[in-house]
Structure formats: C-alpha cells, structure tokens
C-alpha cells in the first residue's frame, strides 16, 4: 500500500469515527480501495527497456509510454484481482442479478481475460464479447478498469518521471493513454493539471481547452463555482456538453488527496448531470458513479 492510499484509508477511518458511519458511497469505495491497495502491495513491475530516444520520440508523436505490449503484469495476479472486484461489484444493489457470478466465470479463462483487457486498453468496444459471455458491456469495462488500476498505477509511478510535461499537454494520459476524470490548479502558478482515470498519472494541460473534444473556443468553455474564491470548480464545455471537476490548490492549506477528492465531490457531479452535462469518462451507471 503506497502512502496516498494509506492516507485515504486513514482519512476515511477518521471520518467514520467522527460521524459514526460513512455514507454508503464511501463505504463502497473503501471496499474497492482495500482490494486495489492490497493487490498493489504484492505487485512487482519492471520499467520497460526503452532504447535511447524512444521516450522523447513517443512524447513528441503523442504516443503514450505504456503501450499494451509494454504492459506485462503477472496475469495470474490480474485474474485474482478481477475475481475480487467482480465479487465486490456483485454486492451493489444497482448491478443486475447474477452479473457478479458471470464476471467471475469470465475471469476463469486467463486467455480471455487478457484479450478483454487488451480490447479495453486499446479503447475498443467490448460489446461483442460481453454478449457472448452474457454480461453487461459497461459493467465489464468498469470491472476491468478497477482490476487493472493497481497494476497501471504501479507503472505510472515508475514512468511519470520520464514525462517532459511541456512536450505532452494532450487530452489523454502520457503513461497509459487513459482519459482524465479530475483536474487541479497547482499552487505555484495556477496551472491546470489533469488526473488519469485509469492510472492516476498527472499531466500539464491548457487552461483554455476542453480535455475531451479539444475545442479552444472561449465562448464554449466556462466554469462554475459556488462562491468566489472557491476551492472547487466545475469546468463545462458547450461543444460536447461534458464536464470535469477541478480543485484549486491555491485555496487550501491542508494536504489534498486527489483520489479521495473524486469521491468527496460527488455532489458536484449531481449538479452537473442535473444541468445537462455528462462526464467525459463513461462508467457503468448501475454501480455508484465515480467509484473508480
């Protein structure tokens, strides 16, 4: 378990002791985080053997550093985590009945699991294989994402120092190619950074650009805040009608745990959805939103 995960769990424990109980959403999140953090404590990954100049070439060309052929986890470990996540997902009352059992059956074939992971990683549709396996396509993608997260996060910790932030500034992660689902403004300059939904890597991004459709039209981009100055901002795009939550680190003196902020700002998601915007990263609606 790394330091951030440990701090998140400690923060949740403090809240539970203070309030007597956690909201159901946070209880659910903590269960998943325990699965992922325990898995990560057992994971050993090796940095890909990049030849001289390859890192810079990929960054210049817009190619993430961790292509699927560079992603070499112990697939038996992945299989175990997938089974645990499938069982966790099956506890949610919003999940269709029998889905957890079917997902665990899917994971019993390690070759199938590897193939599904590659399809998901490349951003292709899982619909055909999900239909064959009689599982919900969106749920399957969400469980794969949650199961692979500790492995991708381990790679991100190895590779993030390789990224020249000024060379990247793209709408997808420089490590794994995932889309962002959270943002922050840094303390030094108020520069905007994006947080990867798949591996939690962080990268520098333009202030005036939609991180999903790429429009730079000022009239199409806006942000809302409950008060000024505000700790939280809701950035919206009128071109693609998406939103992304952000936190302004210049407005806080305490330590902020970005993965936890995804959950603590769930009310902002509701406000955005009620206003007609959608999250830029799609998730299965049967499970609690923004758990991963």
C-alpha positions as CSV (number, residue, x, y, z in Angstrom):
1,X,0.0,0.0,0.0
2,X,1.5,3.3,-1.0
3,X,1.5,6.5,1.1
4,X,-1.5,8.1,-0.7
5,X,-3.7,5.0,-0.4
6,X,-2.8,4.7,3.3
7,X,-3.7,8.3,3.9
8,X,-7.0,8.0,2.0
9,X,-8.0,5.0,4.1
10,X,-6.9,6.8,7.3
11,X,-8.9,9.8,6.4
12,X,-12.0,7.6,5.8
13,X,-11.4,5.9,9.1
14,X,-11.3,9.3,10.9
15,X,-14.5,10.4,9.3
16,X,-16.2,7.2,10.3
17,X,-15.1,7.5,13.9
18,X,-16.3,11.1,13.9
19,X,-19.7,10.6,12.3
20,X,-20.3,7.0,13.5
21,X,-20.7,5.7,9.9
22,X,-19.7,6.5,6.4
23,X,-22.2,7.3,3.6
24,X,-22.9,4.2,1.5
25,X,-21.0,5.5,-1.4
26,X,-17.8,5.9,0.6
27,X,-18.2,2.5,2.2
28,X,-18.4,1.0,-1.2
29,X,-15.4,3.0,-2.4
30,X,-13.4,1.9,0.7
31,X,-14.1,-1.8,-0.1
32,X,-12.7,-1.4,-3.6
33,X,-9.7,0.7,-2.4
34,X,-8.8,-2.1,0.0
35,X,-8.9,-4.7,-2.8
36,X,-6.8,-2.5,-5.0
37,X,-4.3,-1.4,-2.4
38,X,-3.7,-4.9,-1.1
39,X,-3.2,-6.1,-4.7
40,X,-0.7,-3.3,-5.3
41,X,1.3,-4.2,-2.2
42,X,2.1,-7.6,-4.0
43,X,2.7,-6.2,-7.5
44,X,6.2,-6.1,-8.9
45,X,6.5,-4.4,-12.3
46,X,9.6,-3.6,-14.3
47,X,10.2,-0.4,-16.2
48,X,10.1,-1.1,-20.0
49,X,13.5,-1.2,-21.6
50,X,13.2,1.9,-23.8
51,X,16.0,2.4,-26.3
52,X,17.8,5.7,-26.4
53,X,15.5,8.5,-27.6
54,X,12.3,6.4,-27.6
55,X,10.7,8.2,-24.7
56,X,11.1,11.6,-26.3
57,X,10.0,10.3,-29.7
58,X,6.8,8.9,-28.2
59,X,6.0,12.1,-26.3
60,X,6.6,14.2,-29.4
61,X,4.5,12.0,-31.6
62,X,1.7,11.7,-29.0
63,X,2.2,8.0,-28.2
64,X,1.8,7.0,-24.5
65,X,4.8,5.5,-22.9
66,X,3.0,2.3,-21.8
67,X,1.6,0.6,-24.9
68,X,-0.2,-2.7,-24.3
69,X,2.8,-4.7,-25.4
70,X,4.8,-2.9,-22.7
71,X,2.2,-3.8,-20.1
72,X,3.5,-7.0,-18.7
73,X,1.8,-7.8,-15.4
74,X,1.5,-11.3,-13.8
75,X,-1.8,-12.2,-15.4
76,X,-2.5,-14.7,-12.6
77,X,-2.4,-11.7,-10.2
78,X,-4.7,-9.8,-12.5
79,X,-7.1,-12.8,-12.6
80,X,-7.3,-12.8,-8.8
81,X,-7.9,-9.1,-8.5
82,X,-10.6,-9.3,-11.3
83,X,-12.4,-12.0,-9.3
84,X,-12.3,-9.9,-6.2
85,X,-13.6,-6.8,-8.0
86,X,-16.3,-8.9,-9.7
87,X,-17.5,-10.1,-6.2
88,X,-17.4,-6.5,-4.9
89,X,-19.4,-5.3,-7.9
90,X,-22.0,-8.0,-7.4
91,X,-22.8,-6.6,-3.9
92,X,-24.2,-3.4,-5.4
93,X,-28.0,-3.3,-5.5
94,X,-27.8,-1.4,-8.8
95,X,-26.0,-4.3,-10.5
96,X,-28.1,-6.8,-12.5
97,X,-28.6,-10.1,-10.7
98,X,-26.1,-12.8,-11.4
99,X,-23.7,-10.4,-13.0
100,X,-21.0,-10.9,-10.4
101,X,-21.1,-14.6,-10.8
102,X,-20.9,-14.4,-14.6
103,X,-18.0,-12.0,-14.4
104,X,-16.1,-14.4,-12.1
105,X,-16.8,-17.1,-14.6
106,X,-15.3,-14.9,-17.3
107,X,-12.1,-14.5,-15.3
108,X,-11.6,-18.2,-15.1
109,X,-10.2,-18.2,-18.6
110,X,-6.9,-16.3,-18.4
111,X,-6.5,-16.0,-22.1
112,X,-10.0,-14.5,-22.4
113,X,-9.2,-12.1,-19.6
114,X,-6.0,-11.0,-21.3
115,X,-7.9,-10.5,-24.6
116,X,-10.6,-8.5,-22.9
117,X,-8.0,-6.3,-21.1
118,X,-6.3,-5.6,-24.4
119,X,-9.5,-4.6,-26.1
120,X,-10.4,-2.3,-23.2
121,X,-6.9,-0.9,-23.1
122,X,-7.0,0.0,-26.7
123,X,-10.3,1.8,-26.3
124,X,-12.3,-0.6,-28.5
125,X,-15.8,-1.9,-27.8
126,X,-16.3,-4.9,-25.6
127,X,-19.9,-5.3,-26.8
128,X,-19.4,-8.5,-28.9
129,X,-17.5,-10.4,-26.3
130,X,-19.7,-9.2,-23.4
131,X,-22.7,-10.5,-25.3
132,X,-21.1,-13.9,-25.8
133,X,-20.3,-14.0,-22.1
134,X,-23.8,-12.8,-21.1
135,X,-22.5,-9.9,-19.1
136,X,-23.3,-6.2,-19.2
137,X,-20.8,-4.5,-21.5
138,X,-20.5,-1.3,-19.4
139,X,-20.2,-3.3,-16.2
140,X,-17.5,-5.5,-17.8
141,X,-15.5,-2.4,-18.8
142,X,-15.8,-0.9,-15.3
143,X,-14.6,-4.1,-13.6
144,X,-11.7,-4.4,-16.0
145,X,-10.7,-0.8,-15.2
146,X,-10.9,-1.4,-11.5
147,X,-9.0,-4.6,-11.6
148,X,-6.2,-3.2,-13.8
149,X,-5.9,0.0,-11.8
150,X,-3.3,-1.1,-9.2
151,X,-1.1,-2.5,-12.0
152,X,-1.4,0.6,-14.1
153,X,-0.8,2.8,-11.1
154,X,2.4,0.9,-10.3
155,X,3.6,1.5,-13.9
156,X,2.6,5.2,-13.6
157,X,4.8,5.6,-10.5
158,X,7.7,4.1,-12.4
159,X,7.3,6.1,-15.6
160,X,5.9,9.5,-14.6
161,X,9.4,11.0,-14.1
162,X,10.1,10.2,-17.7
163,X,7.5,12.6,-19.0
164,X,8.5,16.0,-20.2
165,X,5.3,17.9,-19.4
166,X,5.9,20.6,-22.0
167,X,6.2,18.0,-24.7
168,X,2.8,16.4,-23.9
169,X,-0.2,18.7,-23.0
170,X,-2.6,16.3,-24.7
171,X,-6.1,15.2,-23.9
172,X,-5.1,11.7,-22.8
173,X,-2.6,10.3,-20.3
174,X,1.1,10.2,-21.3
175,X,1.5,6.9,-19.4
176,X,-1.4,4.7,-20.4
177,X,-3.5,6.8,-22.8
178,X,-6.5,7.0,-20.4
179,X,-8.9,9.9,-20.3
180,X,-8.8,12.4,-17.4
181,X,-11.6,12.4,-14.8
182,X,-10.4,15.1,-12.4
183,X,-8.2,18.2,-12.6
184,X,-6.4,20.6,-10.3
185,X,-4.8,24.1,-10.4
186,X,-1.4,24.0,-8.9
187,X,-0.2,26.2,-6.0
188,X,2.7,27.7,-7.9
189,X,1.1,29.3,-11.0
190,X,-2.5,28.1,-11.0
191,X,-1.6,25.9,-14.0
192,X,-4.1,23.2,-14.8
193,X,-3.2,19.5,-14.4
194,X,-5.3,16.5,-15.4
195,X,-5.6,13.3,-13.4
196,X,-5.9,10.0,-15.4
197,X,-9.0,7.9,-14.7
198,X,-7.0,4.7,-15.4
199,X,-3.6,5.0,-13.7
200,X,-3.8,8.3,-11.6
201,X,-0.9,9.8,-13.5
202,X,-0.9,13.7,-13.7
203,X,-0.1,15.9,-16.6
204,X,0.0,19.5,-17.5
205,X,-2.8,20.9,-19.7
206,X,-4.0,24.1,-21.2
207,X,-6.4,26.3,-19.2
208,X,-8.5,27.2,-22.2
209,X,-9.2,23.9,-23.9
210,X,-11.8,21.1,-23.4
211,X,-9.9,18.0,-22.2
212,X,-12.5,15.8,-24.1
213,X,-13.3,17.4,-27.5
214,X,-10.4,19.8,-27.7
215,X,-12.3,23.0,-28.5
216,X,-10.5,26.2,-27.6
217,X,-13.4,28.5,-28.3
218,X,-13.7,30.7,-25.3
219,X,-17.4,31.2,-25.8
220,X,-17.9,27.4,-25.4
221,X,-15.8,27.0,-22.3
222,X,-16.8,28.0,-18.8
223,X,-16.5,27.1,-15.1
224,X,-18.9,27.4,-12.2
225,X,-18.1,27.8,-8.6
226,X,-20.4,28.0,-5.6
227,X,-18.5,31.0,-4.2
228,X,-15.5,33.2,-5.2
229,X,-12.8,32.5,-4.3
230,X,-13.8,28.8,-4.4
231,X,-11.9,25.6,-3.7
232,X,-13.8,23.6,-6.3
233,X,-14.6,24.4,-9.9
234,X,-16.9,22.7,-12.4
235,X,-15.5,23.1,-15.9
236,X,-18.0,22.6,-18.7
237,X,-17.9,22.5,-22.5
238,X,-20.9,23.6,-24.6
239,X,-19.4,21.9,-27.7
240,X,-19.5,18.4,-26.4
241,X,-21.6,19.0,-23.2
242,X,-19.1,17.3,-20.9
243,X,-17.8,18.4,-17.6
244,X,-14.7,17.8,-15.4
245,X,-14.3,18.7,-11.7
246,X,-11.3,20.6,-10.5
247,X,-9.8,21.7,-7.2
248,X,-7.8,24.9,-6.8
249,X,-4.8,24.0,-4.6
250,X,-4.1,27.7,-4.1
251,X,-7.2,27.9,-1.9
252,X,-6.2,25.2,0.6
253,X,-3.5,25.0,3.2
254,X,-4.1,21.4,4.1
255,X,-2.9,18.3,2.3
256,X,-5.3,17.3,-0.5
257,X,-5.6,13.6,-1.6
258,X,-6.7,13.8,-5.2
259,X,-8.1,10.2,-5.5
260,X,-10.3,10.9,-2.5
261,X,-11.5,14.2,-3.9
262,X,-13.1,12.3,-6.7
263,X,-15.5,10.9,-4.2
264,X,-15.8,13.8,-1.8
265,X,-17.1,16.0,-4.7
266,X,-19.9,13.6,-5.7
267,X,-22.4,16.5,-5.1
268,X,-20.7,18.4,-7.9
269,X,-21.4,15.5,-10.3
270,X,-25.0,15.6,-9.4
271,X,-25.2,19.3,-10.1
272,X,-23.5,18.9,-13.5
273,X,-25.8,16.0,-14.5
274,X,-28.9,18.0,-13.5
275,X,-27.6,20.9,-15.6
276,X,-27.5,18.6,-18.7
277,X,-23.7,17.9,-18.8
278,X,-22.2,14.4,-18.9
279,X,-18.9,13.1,-17.5
280,X,-16.1,12.9,-20.1
281,X,-15.2,9.4,-18.9
282,X,-18.0,6.9,-19.3
283,X,-18.8,4.5,-16.5
284,X,-21.4,1.8,-15.9
285,X,-24.4,3.5,-14.4
286,X,-25.5,0.6,-12.3
287,X,-22.7,1.0,-9.9
288,X,-22.2,4.1,-7.8
289,X,-20.9,6.8,-10.1
290,X,-17.2,7.8,-9.9
291,X,-16.1,5.0,-7.7
292,X,-13.1,4.1,-9.8
